Amino acid sequence: MAKRWYLRWAMGSVAVLAAVAAMSAWAWYRPVAVAVAAIEKNVPIQVFGLGTIEAQTLSRIGLEIPGTLIELHADHGDSVKAGALLARLQSREQEARVAQARAAVAQAQAGVEQAEAAVDKADAVQKQKVAANRRRQELVERGAVSREIADDTQAAADVAKADLGQARSTVNVARANLEQVKAVLALEEARLAKYSLFAPYDAVVMTRHRELGSALNPNEAVFTLVDPASIWALAYIDEARAGPIEVGQPAEVVRRSAPDRPMQAKVARIDIESDRVNEERRVYVRCGGCPLAFHLGEQAEIVVTVAVLPSARLVRQGALAEMRDHKAKVWTVEDGVLHQRLVTFGHRTLDGRVEIRDGVPDGAEIVRDPVTGLRAGRRAAIADAVTPAGTARR
């Protein structure tokens, strides 16, 4: 009885082992279903960065002198043209100084005219004296008059010449005085101009810091202005991904307040100095059609297109093994058989895929999503997609 039971147990064990061996052989020789990477056309290679909306030209402007605000001509949100009057201080005392300087200029101008008239008079007298002296000298030669009379007329001519020179010097002094008082007037007018605040460029008023009647200190900010044409986005991009970025490359800006309205832009500037703590590079992009309404400091997502691959085969980074120095191993299907090849990879896409550049034989397909059970030499069947369990699904 015991012998019969033992024979039945032995025969059952052999059957189980045979079944296991058969299943193992079937699993070994059964083609494994894999999905392969297709060749894609015009693949954009992009770099992502988080940032904010900023302004390249932003100014906090005020007046150079102290005083009391008596006029304000702009407020928050107003658009102002270059040269527009924005504010003015009480300036009666300085206006009086300007009026006094203008009166001094008028007086000096009159002095110049008076000196010039004196020159004309001295010139006429000098000519008359010279003519009289010439006639007397001729009469002396003919003996018609005495030498004493001729000497008197010569002396008179010499005095008239000296008077003319003095009159001309007086004109020079008067003209110099006129230039001096004009300079004083220009100085007082320049001081008066400092009592008024003008827009330095076409701008939008971001903030009005003071109100009418405020007593201002020198250079205290009254307005904060921003040039709407200088609005751009500042992106902080990881140094490991920022290498290919160049000025002029296309970009896209998506503001947090308008995720459904992306704005097309271009790289305008790349800071020379990186952030030493966060190891990020600051990249500025400017759009050609930015909205008129903007909010400085608003968060934005910036994507820069650094290249477009005319044709590429891409696989997930998880499909690469033993990655080192832009080289890695991938599974390939060659004539229906699995192989593992050392390949060179290049660009990475935003969705985590990697470009395979070379190392794949002609006619071979790259396994896009490796599954369990991949072994060199095993047969493989190419499927459209592969489930996590590794079975083909068409």
C-alpha positions in Angstrom: 0.0 0.0 0.0 2.8 2.4 0.9 4.7 1.5 -2.2 1.6 2.2 -4.4 1.2 5.6 -2.8 4.8 6.5 -3.3 4.6 5.6 -7.0 1.6 7.9 -7.5 3.4 10.7 -5.7 6.5 10.3 -7.8 4.5 10.2 -11.0 2.6 13.4 -10.0 5.9 15.2 -9.2 7.3 14.3 -12.6 4.2 15.6 -14.2 4.4 18.9 -12.3 8.0 19.4 -13.2 7.3 18.6 -16.8 4.5 21.2 -16.8 6.8 23.8 -15.2 9.5 23.0 -17.7 7.1 23.3 -20.6 5.7 26.6 -19.4 9.3 27.9 -18.9 10.2 26.9 -22.4 7.0 28.4 -23.8 7.7 31.7 -21.9 11.3 31.7 -23.2 10.5 31.1 -26.8 7.3 33.1 -26.9 7.9 36.4 -28.7 7.6 39.3 -26.2 5.4 42.2 -27.3 7.2 45.6 -27.3 6.3 49.1 -28.5 9.0 50.8 -30.6 9.9 54.4 -31.1 8.5 56.0 -34.3 10.4 58.6 -36.3 8.9 62.0 -35.5 9.1 65.1 -37.6 9.8 68.7 -36.6 10.3 68.0 -32.9 10.6 71.2 -30.8 13.3 71.1 -28.2 12.2 73.4 -25.4 13.5 74.6 -22.1 11.1 75.5 -19.3 11.5 78.1 -16.6 9.3 79.8 -14.0 9.4 83.6 -13.7 7.6 86.9 -13.4 6.4 89.7 -15.5 8.8 92.7 -15.1 9.6 96.0 -16.7 13.0 96.9 -18.1 12.3 100.7 -17.7 10.8 101.5 -14.3 11.5 104.8 -12.5 10.8 106.3 -9.1 10.9 110.0 -9.9 10.7 113.1 -7.6 11.9 116.7 -7.3 15.5 117.7 -6.6 14.5 120.4 -4.1 12.3 120.5 -1.0 8.9 122.2 -1.1 5.2 121.9 -0.8 3.1 120.1 -3.5 0.5 122.5 -5.0 -0.2 120.7 -8.3 -0.7 117.0 -9.2 -1.6 116.2 -12.8 -1.5 112.3 -12.9 -2.7 109.4 -10.8 -2.4 105.6 -10.7 -3.0 104.0 -14.1 -2.8 107.2 -16.1 -0.8 107.2 -19.4 1.4 110.2 -19.8 3.5 111.5 -22.7 7.1 112.4 -22.5 7.5 116.0 -21.3 4.0 116.1 -19.7 3.8 118.1 -16.4 3.1 115.7 -13.5 3.5 117.9 -10.4 4.6 121.3 -9.2 5.9 122.8 -6.0 5.0 126.2 -4.5 7.6 128.5 -6.3 6.6 132.2 -5.7 10.0 133.1 -4.2 11.9 131.6 -7.1 9.6 133.2 -9.6 10.5 136.6 -8.1 14.2 135.8 -8.5 13.6 135.0 -12.1 11.7 138.2 -12.6 14.6 140.1 -11.0 17.1 138.4 -13.2 15.0 139.2 -16.3 14.9 142.9 -15.3 18.7 142.8 -14.9 19.0 141.4 -18.4 16.8 144.2 -19.8 18.9 146.8 -17.9 22.1 145.3 -19.2 20.7 145.2 -22.8 19.9 148.9 -22.5 23.4 149.6 -21.2 24.8 147.9 -24.3 22.6 150.0 -26.6 23.7 153.2 -24.7 27.4 152.3 -25.0 27.0 151.5 -28.7 25.3 154.9 -29.2 28.2 156.6 -27.4 30.6 154.8 -29.8 28.6 156.2 -32.8 28.8 159.7 -31.3 32.6 159.4 -30.5 33.2 158.1 -34.0 31.4 161.1 -35.5 33.3 163.6 -33.3 36.6 161.9 -34.1 36.0 162.1 -37.8 35.1 165.8 -37.5 38.2 166.6 -35.5 40.4 164.7 -37.9 39.0 166.6 -40.9 39.5 170.0 -39.1 43.0 169.1 -38.2 43.8 168.1 -41.8 42.6 171.5 -43.0 44.5 173.4 -40.4 47.7 171.6 -41.3 47.3 172.5 -44.9 46.8 176.2 -44.0 50.0 176.0 -41.8 52.0 174.8 -44.8 50.7 177.8 -46.8 51.3 180.2 -43.9 47.7 181.1 -43.5 47.5 180.1 -39.8 49.9 179.9 -37.0 51.6 176.7 -35.8 50.0 177.2 -32.4 46.5 176.9 -33.9 47.5 173.8 -35.9 48.8 172.2 -32.7 45.5 172.8 -30.9 43.5 171.1 -33.7 46.0 168.1 -33.7 45.5 167.7 -30.0 41.7 167.9 -30.4 41.9 165.1 -33.0 44.0 163.0 -30.7 41.5 163.4 -27.8 38.6 162.5 -30.1 40.5 159.3 -31.1 41.0 158.4 -27.5 37.4 159.1 -26.7 36.4 156.7 -29.5 38.6 153.9 -28.1 37.2 154.5 -24.6 33.6 154.3 -25.9 34.4 151.0 -27.7 35.8 149.6 -24.5 32.6 150.6 -22.7 30.6 148.7 -25.2 32.7 145.6 -24.5 32.2 146.0 -20.8 28.4 146.4 -21.3 28.3 143.3 -23.5 30.2 141.3 -20.9 27.8 142.5 -18.2 24.9 141.5 -20.4 26.3 137.9 -20.7 26.8 137.8 -17.0 23.2 138.7 -16.2 21.9 136.3 -18.9 23.9 133.5 -17.2 22.3 134.5 -13.9 18.8 134.4 -15.5 19.5 131.0 -17.0 20.6 129.8 -13.5 17.4 131.1 -11.9 15.2 129.7 -14.6 16.9 126.3 -14.2 16.2 126.5 -10.5 12.6 127.4 -11.2 12.3 124.4 -13.6 13.2 122.2 -10.6 9.9 123.2 -9.0 8.1 121.3 -11.8 8.2 117.5 -12.4 7.9 116.2 -16.0 7.5 112.8 -17.5 10.9 111.6 -18.8 9.3 109.2 -21.3 5.9 107.9 -22.5 4.8 106.0 -19.4 2.1 104.5 -17.3 1.8 105.8 -13.7 2.2 102.7 -11.4 2.0 104.6 -8.1 1.4 108.1 -6.9 3.3 108.3 -3.6 2.3 111.8 -2.3 -0.8 114.0 -2.3 -1.5 117.7 -2.5 -0.1 119.8 0.3 2.7 117.3 1.1 6.0 118.7 2.2 8.7 117.0 0.2 12.3 116.3 0.9 14.8 116.5 -1.9 14.6 113.6 -4.3 11.7 112.0 -2.5 9.7 109.9 -4.9 6.3 111.3 -6.0 5.5 108.9 -8.8 6.6 105.4 -10.0 6.5 105.2 -13.8 6.9 102.3 -16.1 7.4 102.2 -19.8 4.8 99.8 -21.2 6.9 99.1 -24.3 9.6 97.7 -22.0 7.5 94.9 -20.4 9.1 91.5 -20.5 9.2 88.2 -18.6 12.0 87.2 -16.4 12.6 83.4 -16.4 14.7 81.5 -13.9 16.1 78.5 -15.8 18.2 75.6 -14.4 21.8 76.0 -15.5 21.9 72.4 -16.6 19.2 73.2 -19.2 20.1 76.8 -20.0 23.2 76.1 -22.1 21.5 76.1 -25.6 19.6 79.3 -25.0 20.5 82.2 -27.2 19.2 85.7 -27.8 16.6 85.8 -30.5 15.2 82.3 -29.9 11.4 82.0 -29.9 9.6 81.6 -26.6 6.1 81.4 -25.1 4.9 83.1 -22.0 1.8 81.9 -20.1 0.7 84.2 -17.3 -0.9 82.7 -14.2 -3.9 85.0 -14.6 -4.5 83.9 -18.3 -3.4 80.3 -18.7 -5.5 80.0 -21.9 -3.8 82.9 -23.6 -0.2 82.2 -24.3 1.9 85.0 -25.6 4.6 84.5 -28.3 7.9 86.1 -27.4 11.7 86.1 -28.2 14.7 85.9 -25.9 15.8 89.5 -25.4 18.7 89.1 -22.8 20.6 86.5 -20.9 22.2 87.8 -17.7 25.9 87.2 -17.6 25.8 86.4 -13.8 23.8 83.4 -12.6 22.1 82.9 -9.3 24.9 81.4 -7.2 22.5 79.9 -4.6 19.8 78.4 -6.8 22.1 77.7 -9.7 19.7 79.3 -12.2 20.3 81.6 -15.1 18.1 84.7 -15.6 16.7 84.9 -19.1 14.5 87.8 -20.2 12.0 87.3 -23.1 10.0 90.1 -24.7 6.8 89.6 -26.6 5.7 91.6 -29.7 2.0 91.7 -28.8 1.9 91.8 -25.1 -1.5 93.0 -23.6 -1.8 96.6 -22.6 -2.9 95.5 -19.1 0.0 94.1 -17.2 0.8 93.3 -13.6 4.4 93.5 -12.6 5.5 90.6 -10.4 2.8 88.2 -11.8 4.0 84.7 -12.0 4.5 83.2 -15.5 5.7 80.1 -17.2 8.2 80.6 -19.9 9.1 78.0 -22.5 12.1 78.7 -24.9 12.4 76.7 -28.1 16.2 76.2 -28.4 16.0 73.8 -31.5 13.7 72.0 -33.9 14.7 68.5 -34.9 13.6 67.8 -38.5 13.6 64.1 -37.8 14.2 62.2 -34.5 13.5 59.0 -32.6 12.7 59.7 -29.0 12.4 57.4 -26.0 11.6 57.9 -22.4 14.5 58.4 -20.1 13.4 55.3 -18.3 14.2 53.3 -21.4 17.9 54.1 -21.1 20.2 52.1 -18.9 23.7 52.8 -17.7 23.6 56.4 -18.7 27.0 58.2 -18.7 28.5 61.0 -20.7 25.6 61.2 -23.2 25.8 57.4 -23.8 23.4 54.7 -22.6 22.1 51.3 -23.5 18.8 50.7 -25.2 16.9 47.6 -26.3 16.5 47.2 -30.0 14.5 44.8 -32.2 16.6 43.5 -35.2 15.0 41.0 -37.5 12.6 40.1 -34.8 15.3 39.5 -32.1 16.1 41.6 -29.1 19.5 43.2 -28.7 21.0 45.7 -26.3 23.0 48.5 -27.9 25.2 51.3 -26.6 23.9 54.5 -28.2 24.6 58.2 -28.1 21.7 60.5 -26.9 21.2 64.2 -27.5 18.4 66.6 -26.7 15.7 66.1 -24.1 12.1 67.2 -24.6 9.9 68.8 -22.0 7.9 65.6 -21.6 11.0 63.7 -20.5 11.9 61.9 -23.7 15.5 61.7 -25.1 16.7 61.9 -28.7 18.7 58.9 -29.9 21.4 60.1 -32.2 23.5 57.1 -33.3 24.5 53.6 -32.3 21.4 51.9 -33.8 22.0 49.6 -36.8 20.1 50.3 -40.0 16.7 48.7 -40.0 16.7 48.3 -36.2 13.8 49.5 -34.1 14.3 51.0 -30.6 12.1 49.7 -27.8 10.2 52.7 -26.6 8.9 51.3 -23.3 10.9 48.4 -21.9 8.8 45.6 -20.2 9.7 42.7 -18.0 11.2 39.7 -19.7 13.5 41.4 -22.1 16.6 39.3 -22.8 19.2 39.5 -25.5 18.4 36.9 -28.2 14.7 36.6 -27.3 12.3 37.0 -30.1 10.1 40.1 -30.0 6.9 41.2 -31.6 6.3 44.9 -32.3 3.0 46.1 -30.9 1.3 49.5 -31.0 1.3 49.8 -27.2 2.3 47.7 -24.3 0.4 47.3 -21.0 2.4 47.4 -17.7 2.0 43.6 -17.5 3.9 43.2 -20.7 1.0 41.8 -22.9 0.4 43.2 -26.3 -2.7 45.3 -26.9 -3.7 46.3 -30.4 
